[in-house]
């Protein structure tokens, strides 16, 4: 997670492989009773070789490359699982990525990239990866202490929550990290036809800054 979340604890969760979609595809919002659905553009890295108990000094040697990633999120779904990461993050089509995979040798400093997002060509996110509370070296080292990272594993690095906004039926989302080539563009479909106020969700961003409990 990025520095605006206080305290800067290291959280992680798994997304379903069935969430993966590509450039030009459609993210379908599920019929679950969410209070809102959000976009979260993130830098993702792809593991190139098996990593177990890796030190921070050698962590970047295990990165094959980098790509765009959209962590689509549902908020406030009630149920037996509560406001869990599973209910918030693991729906089909909720992990768009690509379109390019840029090898690590072409990205000399992954902490010096700018992540931008537009919803229907209206600007939303615009933040540097230097904002990350936990740099990529630390993420790889800490995650590899818990679980072995295998070649092909994709790890998304978190978002600056201050410009998160809602998505709804008919939206076109475009994210860009210039050094990673073409933009990632997806479309939003909601068979339920739900609507939320457009623009930046400043209330959610304020909760994150304040350290108030927020849905994953």
N, CA and C of each residue as an Amber inpcrd file, in Angstrom:
protein
   648
   0.8390000  -1.1870000   0.0000000   0.0000000   0.0000000   0.0000000
   0.8810000   1.2460000   0.0000000   0.3100000   2.3600000  -0.3930000
   1.0640000   3.5910000  -0.4830000   1.0090000   4.3710000   0.8150000
   1.8550000   5.3960000   0.8800000   2.1140000   6.0980000   2.1170000
   0.9230000   6.7640000   2.7580000  -0.1670000   6.9820000   2.0240000
  -1.3020000   7.6510000   2.6160000  -2.0740000   6.7800000   3.5930000
  -1.8440000   5.4750000   3.5770000  -2.5150000   4.5990000   4.5490000
  -1.6740000   4.5690000   5.8200000  -2.2750000   4.9130000   6.9540000
  -1.5670000   4.9620000   8.2210000  -2.1880000   3.9630000   9.1880000
  -1.3950000   3.2110000   9.9500000   0.0460000   3.0810000   9.8240000
   0.4360000   2.2900000   8.5850000   1.7050000   2.3720000   8.2060000
   2.1640000   1.7630000   6.9580000   2.4740000   0.2810000   7.1700000
   1.4380000  -0.5030000   7.4260000   1.6200000  -1.9250000   7.6030000
   1.6410000  -2.5920000   6.2240000   2.2190000  -3.7540000   6.1630000
   2.3550000  -4.4720000   4.8960000   1.2330000  -5.4940000   4.7850000
   0.2040000  -5.1610000   4.0020000  -0.9170000  -6.0550000   3.7660000
  -0.7570000  -6.7320000   2.4080000  -1.3300000  -7.9100000   2.2790000
  -1.3120000  -8.6090000   0.9920000  -2.5360000  -9.4970000   0.8930000
  -2.9240000  -9.8230000  -0.3380000  -4.0330000 -10.7270000  -0.5780000
  -3.8350000 -11.3480000  -1.9520000  -4.5650000 -12.4200000  -2.2230000
  -4.4880000 -13.1180000  -3.5030000  -5.7290000 -12.8040000  -4.3330000
  -5.5390000 -12.6290000  -5.6370000  -6.6550000 -12.4680000  -6.5520000
  -6.7850000 -13.7320000  -7.3920000  -8.0090000 -14.0370000  -7.8210000
  -8.2530000 -15.2560000  -8.5810000  -7.6810000 -15.1420000  -9.9960000
  -7.0900000 -16.2210000 -10.5210000  -6.6370000 -16.2020000 -11.9250000
  -7.7710000 -15.9010000 -12.9080000  -9.0200000 -16.2220000 -12.5370000
 -10.1500000 -15.9310000 -13.4290000 -10.4680000 -14.4380000 -13.4730000
  -9.7840000 -13.6590000 -12.6440000  -9.9490000 -12.2140000 -12.6950000
  -9.1880000 -11.5710000 -13.8400000  -8.2280000 -12.3010000 -14.4240000
  -7.3460000 -11.7060000 -15.4260000  -8.0830000 -11.4540000 -16.7400000
  -8.0180000 -10.2150000 -17.1940000  -8.4630000  -9.8520000 -18.5360000
  -7.4060000  -8.9490000 -19.1490000  -7.5130000  -8.6980000 -20.4550000
  -6.4910000  -7.9400000 -21.1500000  -6.9980000  -6.6390000 -21.7220000
  -6.1230000  -6.0030000 -22.4760000  -6.4320000  -4.7220000 -23.0880000
  -7.6440000  -4.8370000 -24.0130000  -8.5780000  -3.8990000 -23.8740000
  -9.7860000  -3.9010000 -24.6900000 -10.9010000  -4.7800000 -24.1820000
 -10.6440000  -5.5450000 -23.1080000 -11.6670000  -6.4350000 -22.5600000
 -12.6140000  -5.6750000 -21.6280000 -13.6000000  -6.4080000 -21.1250000
 -14.6450000  -5.7960000 -20.2960000 -14.6240000  -6.3610000 -18.8870000
 -14.5940000  -5.4780000 -17.9280000 -14.7540000  -5.8410000 -16.5180000
 -16.2430000  -5.7940000 -16.1900000 -16.7680000  -6.9180000 -15.7360000
 -18.1960000  -7.0260000 -15.4490000 -18.4110000  -6.9100000 -13.9300000
 -19.1700000  -5.9210000 -13.5240000 -19.4680000  -5.7500000 -12.1060000
 -20.4810000  -6.7940000 -11.6670000 -20.1910000  -7.5140000 -10.5750000
 -21.0790000  -8.5980000 -10.1520000 -22.3640000  -8.0590000  -9.5220000
 -23.3860000  -8.9040000  -9.4110000 -24.6610000  -8.4600000  -8.8260000
 -24.6250000  -8.3650000  -7.3070000 -23.4670000  -8.5090000  -6.7080000
 -23.3530000  -8.4210000  -5.2500000 -23.7470000  -7.0180000  -4.7650000
 -24.2810000  -6.9220000  -3.5310000 -24.7660000  -5.6430000  -3.0130000
 -23.6410000  -4.7400000  -2.5030000 -22.7460000  -4.3490000  -3.4020000
 -21.6480000  -3.4510000  -3.0380000 -22.1710000  -2.0320000  -2.8690000
 -21.5160000  -1.2730000  -1.9940000 -21.8780000   0.1350000  -1.8370000
 -21.3050000   0.9790000  -2.9700000 -20.2160000   0.4930000  -3.5900000
 -19.5970000   1.1740000  -4.7180000 -18.5120000   0.2560000  -5.2860000
 -18.1260000   0.4810000  -6.5420000 -16.9840000  -0.2060000  -7.1550000
 -15.9480000   0.8470000  -7.5410000 -14.6800000   0.5460000  -7.2900000
 -13.6030000   1.4990000  -7.5160000 -12.5520000   0.9590000  -8.4900000
 -11.8420000   1.8790000  -9.1520000 -10.6350000   1.5620000  -9.9260000
  -9.4040000   1.7970000  -9.0550000  -8.3710000   0.9450000  -9.2240000
  -7.1040000   1.1100000  -8.5160000  -5.9580000   0.7650000  -9.4750000
  -5.3380000   1.7600000 -10.1280000  -4.2230000   1.4750000 -11.0400000
  -2.9310000   1.2350000 -10.2670000  -2.2030000   0.2090000 -10.6640000
  -1.0000000  -0.1740000  -9.9210000   0.1040000  -0.6430000 -10.8640000
   1.3310000  -0.4430000 -10.4470000   2.4720000  -1.0910000 -11.0830000
   2.5280000  -2.5320000 -10.5980000   2.6800000  -3.4730000 -11.5340000
   2.8430000  -4.8830000 -11.1590000   4.1840000  -5.3790000 -11.6750000
   4.7690000  -6.3000000 -10.9390000   5.9890000  -6.9470000 -11.4160000
   5.7520000  -8.4500000 -11.5480000   6.4900000  -9.0560000 -12.4600000
   6.3690000 -10.4880000 -12.7370000   7.6540000 -11.1720000 -12.2980000
   7.5010000 -12.2090000 -11.4940000   8.6630000 -12.9430000 -10.9840000
   9.3060000 -13.7520000 -12.1110000  10.6480000 -13.7540000 -12.1390000
  11.3780000 -14.4450000 -13.1980000  12.0350000 -15.7390000 -12.7650000
  12.2690000 -15.9030000 -11.4590000  12.8660000 -17.1460000 -10.9690000
  12.4000000 -17.3840000  -9.5400000  12.4340000 -18.6290000  -9.1180000
  11.9030000 -19.0140000  -7.8200000  12.5670000 -18.2280000  -6.6970000
  11.7340000 -17.6560000  -5.8270000  12.2320000 -16.7990000  -4.7510000
  11.7170000 -17.2950000  -3.4050000  12.6450000 -17.6690000  -2.5340000
  12.3230000 -18.0770000  -1.1720000  13.3090000 -17.4180000  -0.2210000
  12.7820000 -16.7160000   0.7990000  13.6360000 -16.0520000   1.7860000
  14.6970000 -15.1750000   1.1290000  14.2690000 -14.3340000   0.2330000
  15.1670000 -13.4620000  -0.5180000  15.4790000 -12.2100000   0.3090000
  16.7030000 -11.7550000   0.2580000  17.0700000 -10.5170000   0.9380000
  16.6570000  -9.3180000   0.0970000  16.5020000  -8.1790000   0.7410000
  16.1490000  -6.9780000  -0.0090000  17.2520000  -6.5960000  -0.9960000
  18.4840000  -6.8400000  -0.6370000  19.6010000  -6.4690000  -1.5150000
  19.5430000  -7.1890000  -2.8580000  19.0820000  -8.4280000  -2.8510000
  19.0570000  -9.2070000  -4.0930000  17.6630000  -9.3280000  -4.6990000
  16.6720000  -8.6820000  -4.0840000  15.2730000  -8.9060000  -4.4640000
  14.9900000  -8.5780000  -5.9230000  15.5090000  -7.4780000  -6.4410000
  15.1870000  -7.0840000  -7.8100000  15.7700000  -8.0490000  -8.8430000
  16.7370000  -8.8810000  -8.4400000  17.2830000  -9.8840000  -9.3620000
  16.2410000 -10.9450000  -9.7200000  15.1520000 -11.0180000  -8.9430000
  14.1140000 -12.0210000  -9.1720000  12.9640000 -11.4890000 -10.0260000
  13.0480000 -10.2330000 -10.4530000  11.9940000  -9.6310000 -11.2630000
  12.2980000  -9.8380000 -12.7420000  11.3510000 -10.4390000 -13.4610000
  11.5010000 -10.5880000 -14.9110000  11.0970000  -9.3160000 -15.6350000
   9.9840000  -8.6940000 -15.1840000   9.5220000  -7.4980000 -15.8730000
   8.3780000  -6.8300000 -15.1470000   7.8560000  -5.7800000 -15.7940000
   6.8310000  -4.9390000 -15.1820000   5.6740000  -4.7450000 -16.1550000
   4.4740000  -4.5390000 -15.5930000   3.2940000  -4.3370000 -16.4300000
   2.2740000  -3.4760000 -15.6900000   1.3050000  -2.9480000 -16.4470000
   0.1690000  -2.2380000 -15.8580000  -0.7820000  -3.2350000 -15.2000000
  -1.4300000  -2.7890000 -14.1300000  -2.3870000  -3.6490000 -13.4320000
  -3.5040000  -2.7910000 -12.8630000  -4.7400000  -3.2410000 -13.0310000
  -5.8990000  -2.5800000 -12.4360000  -6.5090000  -3.4990000 -11.3760000
  -6.4170000  -3.0680000 -10.1420000  -7.0080000  -3.8180000  -9.0350000
  -8.4360000  -3.3110000  -8.8430000  -9.3760000  -3.9170000  -9.5640000
 -10.7730000  -3.5130000  -9.4530000 -11.3210000  -3.9770000  -8.0990000
 -12.1200000  -3.1130000  -7.4740000 -12.4950000  -3.3610000  -6.0810000
 -13.9650000  -3.0720000  -5.8280000 -14.5930000  -3.9630000  -5.0520000
 -15.9640000  -3.7660000  -4.5850000 -15.9180000  -3.4170000  -3.1080000
 -16.6870000  -2.4300000  -2.6930000 -16.6760000  -1.9930000  -1.3000000
 -17.9910000  -2.3410000  -0.6090000 -17.8700000  -2.6550000   0.6880000
 -19.0310000  -2.7160000   1.5590000 -20.0020000  -3.8560000   1.3190000
 -19.5130000  -5.0000000   0.8290000 -20.4340000  -6.1190000   0.5890000
 -20.6950000  -6.8360000   1.9120000 -21.9370000  -6.9020000   2.3600000
 -22.2440000  -7.6110000   3.6090000 -22.2720000  -9.1140000   3.3860000
 -22.1960000  -9.8520000   4.4580000 -22.2950000 -11.3050000   4.3330000
 -21.4730000 -12.0110000   5.3790000 -21.4710000 -13.3400000   5.2960000
 -20.7880000 -14.1580000   6.2980000 -19.2860000 -13.8760000   6.3260000
 -18.7250000 -13.4710000   5.1790000 -17.2930000 -13.2060000   5.1220000
 -16.9530000 -11.7820000   5.5440000 -17.9760000 -10.9490000   5.8280000
 -17.7210000  -9.5770000   6.2220000 -17.1040000  -8.7790000   5.0750000
 -16.5240000  -7.6270000   5.4120000 -15.8770000  -6.7870000   4.4100000
 -14.4680000  -7.3110000   4.1350000 -14.3940000  -8.4650000   3.5120000
 -13.1210000  -9.1510000   3.3480000 -12.4790000  -8.8090000   2.0170000
 -11.1550000  -9.0540000   1.9330000 -10.4610000  -8.9180000   0.6640000
 -11.0480000  -9.8640000  -0.3700000 -11.4680000 -11.0500000   0.0540000
 -12.0270000 -12.0170000  -0.8940000 -13.2520000 -11.4440000  -1.5940000
 -14.1840000 -10.8950000  -0.8110000 -15.3930000 -10.3220000  -1.4010000
 -15.1000000  -9.0240000  -2.1470000 -14.0710000  -8.3300000  -1.7460000
 -13.7750000  -7.0550000  -2.3710000 -12.9560000  -7.1400000  -3.6370000
 -12.1560000  -8.2130000  -3.7800000 -11.1270000  -8.2110000  -4.8200000
 -11.1690000  -9.3810000  -5.7970000 -11.8520000 -10.4680000  -5.4730000
 -11.6040000 -11.7350000  -6.1680000 -12.6340000 -12.1080000  -7.2330000
 -13.4470000 -11.1650000  -7.6540000 -14.4400000 -11.4640000  -8.6840000
 -13.7800000 -11.6960000 -10.0380000 -14.4480000 -12.4850000 -10.8820000
 -13.9920000 -12.6430000 -12.2680000 -13.8920000 -11.2640000 -12.9310000
 -12.8970000 -11.1040000 -13.7740000 -12.5980000  -9.8840000 -14.5580000
 -12.0750000  -8.7360000 -13.7080000 -11.7300000  -8.9760000 -12.4480000
 -11.2970000  -7.8930000 -11.5550000  -9.7710000  -7.7290000 -11.5090000
  -9.0530000  -8.3180000 -12.4770000  -7.5920000  -8.1780000 -12.5090000
  -7.0910000  -7.8830000 -13.9170000  -7.5270000  -6.7770000 -14.5300000
  -6.9950000  -6.4240000 -15.8530000  -5.5010000  -6.1300000 -15.7720000
  -4.7620000  -6.5140000 -16.8220000  -3.3320000  -6.2210000 -16.8580000
  -2.8340000  -6.1420000 -18.2920000  -1.6380000  -5.5560000 -18.4440000
  -1.0150000  -5.4480000 -19.7620000  -1.1160000  -4.0330000 -20.3120000
  -1.0480000  -3.8610000 -21.6450000  -0.8730000  -4.9240000 -22.6400000
   0.5700000  -5.3970000 -22.8140000   1.5380000  -4.5960000 -22.3410000
   2.9470000  -4.9510000 -22.5380000   3.5510000  -5.4810000 -21.2440000
   4.5410000  -6.3430000 -21.3930000   5.3960000  -6.7710000 -20.2890000
   6.8020000  -6.3070000 -20.6240000   7.2800000  -5.3220000 -19.8880000
   8.5800000  -4.7170000 -20.1600000   9.6220000  -5.3520000 -19.2470000
  10.6960000  -5.8680000 -19.8190000  11.6970000  -6.5830000 -19.0340000
  12.4200000  -5.6450000 -18.0740000  12.8680000  -6.2160000 -16.9780000
  13.4300000  -5.4300000 -15.8870000  14.6420000  -4.6080000 -16.3130000
  15.4130000  -5.1040000 -17.2820000  16.6000000  -4.3550000 -17.7060000
  16.2470000  -3.0300000 -18.3700000  14.9890000  -2.8630000 -18.7920000
  14.5560000  -1.6130000 -19.4150000  13.9770000  -0.6230000 -18.4010000
  13.8610000  -1.0400000 -17.1480000  13.3260000  -0.1820000 -16.0900000
  14.3920000  -0.0640000 -14.9950000  15.3150000   0.8910000 -15.1350000
  16.4260000   0.9680000 -14.1770000  15.9900000   1.2720000 -12.7470000
  14.8710000   2.0090000 -12.5840000  14.4090000   2.3470000 -11.2380000
  12.8800000   2.2600000 -11.1890000  12.3430000   1.1300000 -10.7410000
  10.8800000   0.9800000 -10.6830000  10.2220000   1.8890000  -9.6540000
  11.0120000   2.5230000  -8.7870000  10.4500000   3.4690000  -7.8170000
  10.4350000   4.8970000  -8.3610000  10.6900000   5.0360000  -9.6670000
  10.6990000   6.3570000 -10.2890000   9.8290000   6.3540000 -11.5480000
   8.5830000   5.8890000 -11.3880000   7.6210000   5.8390000 -12.4830000
   6.3700000   6.6230000 -12.0870000   5.6310000   7.0780000 -13.0680000
   4.4060000   7.8330000 -12.8050000   3.2070000   7.0250000 -13.2860000
   2.2290000   6.8280000 -12.4080000   1.0280000   6.0570000 -12.7220000
  -0.1320000   7.0240000 -12.9140000  -0.7970000   6.9060000 -14.0590000
  -1.9160000   7.7950000 -14.3620000  -3.1370000   6.9720000 -14.7740000
  -4.3120000   7.5050000 -14.4830000  -5.5550000   6.8500000 -14.8820000
  -6.5810000   7.9030000 -15.2850000  -7.3700000   7.5400000 -16.3130000
  -8.4800000   8.3660000 -16.7690000  -9.7490000   7.5120000 -16.8030000
 -10.8640000   8.1160000 -16.4240000 -12.1730000   7.4800000 -16.5640000
 -12.9580000   8.2960000 -17.5840000 -13.2710000   7.6740000 -18.7110000
 -13.9090000   8.3990000 -19.8130000 -13.1130000   9.6490000 -20.1850000
 -11.7710000   9.5040000 -20.1450000 -10.8090000  10.5560000 -20.4700000
 -10.8340000  11.7300000 -19.4950000 -11.4880000  11.5700000 -18.3470000
 -11.3820000  12.5480000 -17.2720000 -10.2890000  12.0760000 -16.3110000
  -9.3080000  12.9440000 -15.9800000  -8.1680000  12.5050000 -15.1680000
  -8.5760000  12.1260000 -13.7530000  -7.9830000  11.0620000 -13.2760000
  -8.1570000  10.6160000 -11.8970000  -6.7720000  10.5160000 -11.2330000
  -6.1940000   9.3240000 -11.2270000  -4.9120000   9.1300000 -10.5500000
  -3.7590000   9.7630000 -11.3280000  -2.7770000  10.2760000 -10.5680000
  -1.5200000  10.7670000 -11.1330000  -0.5170000  10.8120000  -9.9910000
   0.2090000   9.7140000  -9.7860000   1.0830000   9.6160000  -8.6160000
   2.3500000   8.8390000  -8.9570000   3.4480000   9.1120000  -8.2530000
   4.7150000   8.4250000  -8.5090000   4.8450000   7.1490000  -7.6800000
   5.5630000   6.1860000  -8.2090000   5.8170000   4.9560000  -7.4480000
   6.7430000   5.2050000  -6.2590000   7.3780000   6.3540000  -6.2210000
   8.1880000   6.7030000  -5.0480000   7.3220000   6.9290000  -3.8110000
   6.0010000   7.0660000  -3.9980000   5.0750000   7.1950000  -2.8700000
   4.9190000   5.9030000  -2.0710000   5.3670000   4.8050000  -2.6170000
   5.1070000   3.5190000  -1.9730000   5.6870000   3.4610000  -0.5630000
   4.8560000   3.0830000   0.4000000   5.3350000   2.9180000   1.7670000
   6.2820000   1.7330000   1.8720000   6.1060000   0.7440000   1.0050000
   6.9400000  -0.4630000   0.9950000   7.4810000  -0.6640000  -0.4170000
   8.7520000  -0.3390000  -0.6500000   9.3070000  -0.4730000  -2.0030000
   9.3400000  -1.9230000  -2.4650000   9.5130000  -2.0970000  -3.7580000
   9.4500000  -3.4300000  -4.3550000  10.4540000  -4.3780000  -3.7250000
  11.6460000  -3.9020000  -3.4170000  12.6400000  -4.7730000  -2.7540000
  12.0800000  -5.3650000  -1.4620000  11.4000000  -4.5320000  -0.6870000
  10.8410000  -5.0090000   0.5720000   9.6900000  -5.9790000   0.3310000
   8.8280000  -5.6660000  -0.6510000   7.7030000  -6.5560000  -0.9370000
   8.1920000  -7.9640000  -1.2740000   9.1660000  -8.0540000  -2.1730000
   9.6710000  -9.3700000  -2.5800000  10.2860000 -10.0950000  -1.3990000
  11.0880000  -9.3840000  -0.6250000  11.7490000 -10.0160000   0.5180000
  10.7400000 -10.5270000   1.5370000   9.7690000  -9.6980000   1.8940000
   8.7980000 -10.0890000   2.9200000   7.8540000 -11.1780000   2.4230000
   7.3610000 -11.0430000   1.1980000   6.4470000 -12.0610000   0.6700000
   7.1480000 -13.4120000   0.5490000   8.4120000 -13.3990000   0.1290000
   9.1340000 -14.6620000  -0.0810000   9.4730000 -15.3600000   1.2320000
   9.3390000 -14.6470000   2.3420000   9.5000000 -15.2840000   3.6500000
   8.2600000 -16.0880000   4.0380000   7.1160000 -15.7010000   3.4540000
   5.8430000 -16.3330000   3.7850000   5.5110000 -17.4470000   2.8060000
   5.7130000 -17.1660000   1.5130000   5.3700000 -18.1320000   0.4710000
   6.3810000 -18.0410000  -0.6580000   6.7040000 -19.1600000  -1.2390000
   7.6390000 -19.1630000  -2.3620000   7.0000000 -18.4960000  -3.5770000
   7.7150000 -17.5500000  -4.1500000   7.2800000 -16.8890000  -5.3750000
   7.8380000 -17.6560000  -6.5630000   6.9520000 -17.9900000  -7.5060000
   7.3300000 -18.8120000  -8.6450000   7.4010000 -17.9730000  -9.9190000
   8.1940000 -18.4200000 -10.9080000   8.2370000 -17.7120000 -12.1890000
   6.8290000 -17.5500000 -12.7780000   6.5270000 -16.3430000 -13.2110000
   5.2100000 -16.0470000 -13.7520000   4.2460000 -15.4500000 -12.7530000
   4.5560000 -15.5180000 -11.4580000   3.7010000 -14.8740000 -10.4610000
   3.6650000 -13.3700000 -10.7110000   2.4750000 -12.7900000 -10.5960000
   2.2890000 -11.3560000 -10.7930000   1.9670000 -10.7330000  -9.4400000
   2.7250000  -9.7030000  -9.0810000   2.5190000  -9.0250000  -7.8050000
   2.2340000  -7.5580000  -8.0820000   1.0470000  -7.0990000  -7.6980000
   0.6900000  -5.6900000  -7.8290000   1.0890000  -4.9620000  -6.5470000
   1.4940000  -3.6990000  -6.6940000   2.2180000  -3.0170000  -5.6220000
   1.4040000  -2.0150000  -4.8260000   0.1070000  -1.8410000  -5.1180000
  -0.7160000  -0.9320000  -4.3320000  -0.9810000   0.3850000  -5.0400000
  -1.8720000   1.1670000  -4.4530000  -2.3480000   2.3960000  -5.0930000
  -2.2950000   3.5560000  -4.1050000  -2.1560000   4.7560000  -4.6280000
  -2.3990000   5.9590000  -3.8540000  -3.9170000   6.1910000  -3.8510000
  -4.5320000   6.0710000  -2.6860000  -5.9920000   6.0630000  -2.5950000
  -6.6430000   7.4330000  -2.7910000  -5.8460000   8.4890000  -2.9030000
  -6.4470000   9.8200000  -2.8540000  -7.2210000  10.2160000  -4.1030000
  -7.0680000   9.4860000  -5.1940000  -7.8200000   9.8310000  -6.4020000
  -8.6460000   8.6520000  -6.9190000  -8.9700000   7.7480000  -6.0200000
  -9.8740000   6.6590000  -6.3690000 -11.2450000   7.2220000  -6.7300000
 -11.8630000   6.6180000  -7.7370000 -13.2110000   7.0260000  -8.1200000
 -14.0500000   5.8220000  -8.4920000 -15.3610000   6.0140000  -8.5930000
 -16.2610000   4.9110000  -8.9180000 -16.2170000   4.5420000 -10.3880000
 -16.5890000   3.2920000 -10.6770000 -16.7990000   2.8450000 -12.0520000
 -18.2320000   2.3590000 -12.1700000 -18.7990000   2.5240000 -13.3710000
 -20.1720000   2.0790000 -13.6080000 -20.3760000   1.7600000 -15.0770000
 -21.5330000   1.2400000 -15.3640000 -21.8250000   0.7180000 -16.6950000
 -21.5210000   1.7480000 -17.7920000 -20.7770000   1.3030000 -18.8050000
 -20.4630000   2.1530000 -19.9380000 -19.1600000   2.9090000 -19.8280000
 -18.5140000   2.8910000 -18.6680000 -17.2520000   3.6110000 -18.5040000
 -16.1350000   2.9580000 -19.3160000 -15.1910000   3.7760000 -19.7370000
 -13.9360000   3.3040000 -20.3180000 -12.7980000   3.7910000 -19.4260000
 -12.0170000   2.8520000 -18.9250000 -10.9100000   3.1460000 -18.0140000
  -9.5960000   2.9910000 -18.7640000  -8.7300000   3.9840000 -18.6350000
  -7.4060000   3.9180000 -19.2760000  -6.3420000   4.2450000 -18.2470000
  -5.3650000   3.3600000 -18.1090000  -4.2340000   3.6420000 -17.2290000
  -2.9540000   3.6240000 -18.0310000  -1.9700000   4.3700000 -17.5270000
  -0.7230000   4.5440000 -18.2680000   0.4560000   4.6530000 -17.3180000
   1.5020000   3.9160000 -17.6390000   2.8380000   4.1440000 -17.0980000
   3.7200000   4.2610000 -18.3400000   4.1800000   5.4530000 -18.6480000
   4.7880000   5.7350000 -19.9450000   5.8680000   4.7330000 -20.3070000
   6.6940000   4.3900000 -19.3330000   7.8200000   3.4920000 -19.5980000
   7.3880000   2.0740000 -19.9370000   6.1120000   1.7500000 -19.7050000
   5.6130000   0.3940000 -19.9710000   4.8620000   0.2950000 -21.2910000
   4.9810000   1.3190000 -22.1390000   4.4050000   1.2200000 -23.4730000
   2.9510000   1.6210000 -23.5250000   2.1680000   0.9730000 -24.3990000
   0.7730000   1.3930000 -24.6260000  -0.0620000   1.3580000 -23.3450000
  -1.0630000   2.2170000 -23.3120000  -1.9900000   2.2530000 -22.1790000
  -2.7790000   0.9490000 -22.0930000  -3.2220000   0.6370000 -20.8760000
  -4.1780000  -0.4380000 -20.6410000  -5.5700000   0.1780000 -20.6410000
  -6.4240000  -0.2860000 -21.5470000  -7.7860000   0.2390000 -21.6740000
  -8.7830000  -0.8920000 -21.4490000  -9.7380000  -0.6750000 -20.5680000
 -10.8070000  -1.6550000 -20.3560000 -12.1550000  -0.9440000 -20.3530000
 -13.2020000  -1.7280000 -20.5050000 -14.5670000  -1.2170000 -20.4770000
 -15.2870000  -1.8060000 -19.2780000 -16.2630000  -1.0740000 -18.7740000
 -17.0300000  -1.5080000 -17.6030000 -18.4530000  -1.8470000 -18.0310000
 -18.9160000  -3.0190000 -17.5960000 -20.3040000  -3.4230000 -17.8210000
 -20.9460000  -3.7390000 -16.4830000 -22.1250000  -3.2160000 -16.2650000
 -22.9000000  -3.5480000 -15.0670000 -24.3010000  -3.9450000 -15.4990000
 -24.5800000  -5.2420000 -15.5680000 -25.9300000  -5.6770000 -15.9580000
 -27.0250000  -5.1340000 -15.0520000 -26.6460000  -4.7320000 -13.8280000
 -27.6360000  -4.1890000 -12.8940000 -27.9280000  -2.7140000 -13.1650000
 -27.0720000  -2.0500000 -13.9380000 -27.2900000  -0.6520000 -14.2700000
 -27.2130000   0.3080000 -13.0880000 -26.3940000  -0.0180000 -12.0830000
 -26.2940000   0.8420000 -10.8960000 -25.4950000   2.1090000 -11.2050000
 -25.7350000   3.1470000 -10.3990000 -25.0420000   4.4160000 -10.5950000
 -24.5650000   4.9630000  -9.2570000 -23.4170000   5.6540000  -9.2960000
 -22.8680000   6.3540000  -8.1490000 -22.4370000   7.7410000  -8.5970000
 -22.2450000   8.6790000  -7.6640000 -21.7360000   9.9990000  -8.0530000
 -20.3900000   9.8570000  -8.7610000 -20.2150000  10.5680000  -9.8550000
 -18.9670000  10.4950000 -10.6080000 -17.9070000  11.3930000  -9.9740000
 -16.6840000  11.1970000 -10.4300000 -15.5860000  12.0000000  -9.9130000
 -14.7830000  11.2400000  -8.8800000 -13.8960000  11.9510000  -8.2010000
 -13.0310000  11.3550000  -7.1860000 -13.8290000  11.1060000  -5.9090000
 -13.6380000   9.9430000  -5.3210000 -14.3260000   9.5920000  -4.0720000
 -13.5130000  10.1530000  -2.9030000 -13.7170000  11.4190000  -2.6080000
 -12.9050000  12.0910000  -1.5890000 -13.2080000  11.5790000  -0.1870000
 -14.4240000  11.1150000   0.0480000 -14.7680000  10.5710000   1.3610000
 -13.9350000   9.3290000   1.6590000 -13.7990000   8.4470000   0.6550000
 -12.9970000   7.2450000   0.8570000 -11.5300000   7.6130000   1.0670000
 -11.0230000   8.5530000   0.2540000  -9.6440000   8.9890000   0.4160000
  -9.3820000   9.5830000   1.7820000 -10.3380000  10.3610000   2.3140000
 -10.1830000  10.9600000   3.6290000 -10.1390000   9.8910000   4.7200000
 -10.9250000   8.8070000   4.5550000 -10.8920000   7.7090000   5.5220000
  -9.5200000   7.0570000   5.5560000  -8.9200000   6.9140000   4.3750000
  -7.6100000   6.2860000   4.3150000  -6.5740000   7.1720000   5.0190000
  -6.5950000   8.4660000   4.7170000  -5.6540000   9.3840000   5.3430000
  -5.7990000   9.3620000   6.8590000  -7.0450000   9.3520000   7.3340000
  -7.3060000   9.3980000   8.7570000  -6.9920000   8.0820000   9.4630000
  -6.7380000   7.0430000   8.6640000  -6.4810000   5.7400000   9.2660000
  -7.7400000   5.0670000   9.7550000  -8.8950000   5.5820000   9.3150000
 -10.1640000   4.9830000   9.7220000 -10.3310000   3.6340000   9.0520000
 -11.0840000   2.7210000   9.6770000 -11.3370000   1.4240000   9.0180000
 -11.9850000   1.6410000   7.6580000 -11.4060000   1.0130000   6.6570000
 -11.9520000   1.1130000   5.3040000 -12.0360000  -0.2740000   4.7180000
 -12.9920000  -0.4960000   3.8410000 -13.1000000  -1.7830000   3.2050000
 -11.8680000  -2.0470000   2.3530000 -11.4670000  -3.2970000   2.1480000
 -10.2610000  -3.5970000   1.3860000 -10.3290000  -3.0250000  -0.0120000
